[in-house]
Amino acid sequence: MMLDWLKQRLVDIIQWFSDEFVAIFKALWDLVKDAFCWVFEQILGIITSALNSLDVSGLANYVGGWSGLPAEILNVMGLLGFGTAAGIITAAVVIRFILQMIPFVRWGS
């Protein structure tokens, strides 16, 4: 009877330590995830403020150049998907430029 009680208490203590270990591991895992998310959010905040500080008002002169084309040409360009193609090409050029700015990422150029 006494040994059963002692055995049960040891099992309870081991179970308690096991539960505490799991709780501590989960808390540390949440802390690491939150720290990573915080760092990522801070980096995105820096990038956002850097992009907001860029002056792109000079590009407005080039946007107005499309309005000088005849309506038929604009219609055909729209039907051919020229705007989408120009957006894809522009995004590719910008991504390539950004990758060229990063050291040790000069892939094949």
Secondary structure as a PSIPRED ss2 file (coil, helix, strand):
# PSIPRED VFORMAT (PSIPRED V4.0)

   1 M C   1.000  0.000  0.000
   2 M H   0.000  1.000  0.000
   3 L H   0.000  1.000  0.000
   4 D H   0.000  1.000  0.000
   5 W H   0.000  1.000  0.000
   6 L H   0.000  1.000  0.000
   7 K H   0.000  1.000  0.000
   8 Q H   0.000  1.000  0.000
   9 R H   0.000  1.000  0.000
  10 L H   0.000  1.000  0.000
  11 V H   0.000  1.000  0.000
  12 D H   0.000  1.000  0.000
  13 I H   0.000  1.000  0.000
  14 I H   0.000  1.000  0.000
  15 Q H   0.000  1.000  0.000
  16 W H   0.000  1.000  0.000
  17 F H   0.000  1.000  0.000
  18 S H   0.000  1.000  0.000
  19 D H   0.000  1.000  0.000
  20 E H   0.000  1.000  0.000
  21 F H   0.000  1.000  0.000
  22 V H   0.000  1.000  0.000
  23 A H   0.000  1.000  0.000
  24 I H   0.000  1.000  0.000
  25 F H   0.000  1.000  0.000
  26 K H   0.000  1.000  0.000
  27 A H   0.000  1.000  0.000
  28 L H   0.000  1.000  0.000
  29 W H   0.000  1.000  0.000
  30 D H   0.000  1.000  0.000
  31 L H   0.000  1.000  0.000
  32 V H   0.000  1.000  0.000
  33 K H   0.000  1.000  0.000
  34 D H   0.000  1.000  0.000
  35 A H   0.000  1.000  0.000
  36 F H   0.000  1.000  0.000
  37 C H   0.000  1.000  0.000
  38 W H   0.000  1.000  0.000
  39 V H   0.000  1.000  0.000
  40 F H   0.000  1.000  0.000
  41 E H   0.000  1.000  0.000
  42 Q H   0.000  1.000  0.000
  43 I H   0.000  1.000  0.000
  44 L H   0.000  1.000  0.000
  45 G H   0.000  1.000  0.000
  46 I H   0.000  1.000  0.000
  47 I H   0.000  1.000  0.000
  48 T H   0.000  1.000  0.000
  49 S H   0.000  1.000  0.000
  50 A H   0.000  1.000  0.000
  51 L H   0.000  1.000  0.000
  52 N H   0.000  1.000  0.000
  53 S C   1.000  0.000  0.000
  54 L C   1.000  0.000  0.000
  55 D C   1.000  0.000  0.000
  56 V C   1.000  0.000  0.000
  57 S H   0.000  1.000  0.000
  58 G H   0.000  1.000  0.000
  59 L H   0.000  1.000  0.000
  60 A H   0.000  1.000  0.000
  61 N H   0.000  1.000  0.000
  62 Y H   0.000  1.000  0.000
  63 V H   0.000  1.000  0.000
  64 G H   0.000  1.000  0.000
  65 G H   0.000  1.000  0.000
  66 W H   0.000  1.000  0.000
  67 S H   0.000  1.000  0.000
  68 G H   0.000  1.000  0.000
  69 L C   1.000  0.000  0.000
  70 P C   1.000  0.000  0.000
  71 A H   0.000  1.000  0.000
  72 E H   0.000  1.000  0.000
  73 I H   0.000  1.000  0.000
  74 L H   0.000  1.000  0.000
  75 N H   0.000  1.000  0.000
  76 V H   0.000  1.000  0.000
  77 M H   0.000  1.000  0.000
  78 G H   0.000  1.000  0.000
  79 L H   0.000  1.000  0.000
  80 L H   0.000  1.000  0.000
  81 G C   1.000  0.000  0.000
  82 F H   0.000  1.000  0.000
  83 G H   0.000  1.000  0.000
  84 T H   0.000  1.000  0.000
  85 A H   0.000  1.000  0.000
  86 A H   0.000  1.000  0.000
  87 G H   0.000  1.000  0.000
  88 I H   0.000  1.000  0.000
  89 I H   0.000  1.000  0.000
  90 T H   0.000  1.000  0.000
  91 A H   0.000  1.000  0.000
  92 A H   0.000  1.000  0.000
  93 V H   0.000  1.000  0.000
  94 V H   0.000  1.000  0.000
  95 I H   0.000  1.000  0.000
  96 R H   0.000  1.000  0.000
  97 F H   0.000  1.000  0.000
  98 I H   0.000  1.000  0.000
  99 L H   0.000  1.000  0.000
 100 Q H   0.000  1.000  0.000
 101 M H   0.000  1.000  0.000
 102 I C   1.000  0.000  0.000
 103 P C   1.000  0.000  0.000
 104 F C   1.000  0.000  0.000
 105 V C   1.000  0.000  0.000
 106 R C   1.000  0.000  0.000
 107 W C   1.000  0.000  0.000
 108 G C   1.000  0.000  0.000
 109 S C   1.000  0.000  0.000
